[in-house]
């Protein structure tokens, strides 16, 4: 059975419709590598980076287990000026 088009045409599917990402989709290798780089730039050890992630998102088993959304939020946070990062430690 074909899925209906979001525009209401039965039996067709709009191939140009954006694919929604699952919020639990795993972070990409590039995101994890960038997090490690940003952590170093901000003077954070791997443990401190993982502690920061746990502080923001709850218990995690390392940054390798972040979702794409969580990794993106942490990247944004680490890209903030150092003054705002100092208040989070």
C-alpha positions in Angstrom: 0.0 0.0 0.0 1.4 3.4 -1.0 1.7 6.1 1.5 -0.4 9.3 0.8 1.4 12.4 -0.3 1.4 15.1 2.5 -0.5 17.3 -0.1 -3.3 14.8 -0.1 -2.7 12.9 -3.4 -3.3 9.2 -2.5 -0.8 6.7 -3.7 2.1 9.0 -4.4 4.9 10.2 -2.2 6.5 13.7 -2.4 10.1 12.8 -3.0 11.2 16.4 -2.2 9.8 16.3 1.3 12.5 16.8 4.0 13.4 13.7 5.9 13.1 14.3 9.6 15.9 13.2 11.8 15.4 11.2 14.9 16.4 13.1 18.0 18.3 10.1 19.1 20.3 9.7 15.9 24.0 9.2 16.8 26.4 12.1 16.5 28.6 12.0 13.5 32.4 11.3 13.6 33.0 14.9 12.5 30.9 16.2 15.3 32.8 14.1 17.9 36.2 15.2 16.4 35.1 18.8 16.4 34.0 18.5 20.1 37.4 17.1 21.0 39.1 20.0 19.2 36.8 22.6 20.8 37.4 21.0 24.2 41.1 21.4 23.8 40.8 25.0 22.6 38.8 25.7 25.8 41.3 24.0 28.0 39.1 21.0 28.8 40.4 17.5 29.3 38.3 14.6 27.8 36.9 13.9 31.3 35.9 17.6 31.7 34.3 17.5 28.3 32.3 14.4 29.3 31.4 16.0 32.6 30.1 19.1 30.8 28.0 16.9 28.5 26.6 15.0 31.5 25.8 18.3 33.2 23.9 19.5 30.2 22.2 16.3 29.0 22.1 14.0 32.0 24.1 10.7 32.5 25.9 9.7 29.4 28.6 7.2 28.7 31.1 9.5 27.0 30.7 12.0 24.2 30.7 9.2 21.7 27.2 8.4 22.8 25.7 11.8 22.2 22.9 12.3 19.7 23.4 14.6 16.7 21.2 17.2 18.5 23.2 17.0 21.7 26.5 17.2 20.0 25.3 20.2 18.0 24.2 21.9 21.2 27.5 21.2 22.9 29.4 22.5 19.9 27.4 25.7 20.0 28.1 26.0 23.7 31.9 25.5 23.3 32.0 28.1 20.5 30.8 30.8 22.8 33.2 33.4 24.1 35.5 32.1 26.9 33.8 34.4 29.5 30.5 32.6 29.2 32.3 29.2 29.3 34.1 30.1 32.6 30.8 30.6 34.3 29.7 27.0 33.4 32.7 25.3 35.1 
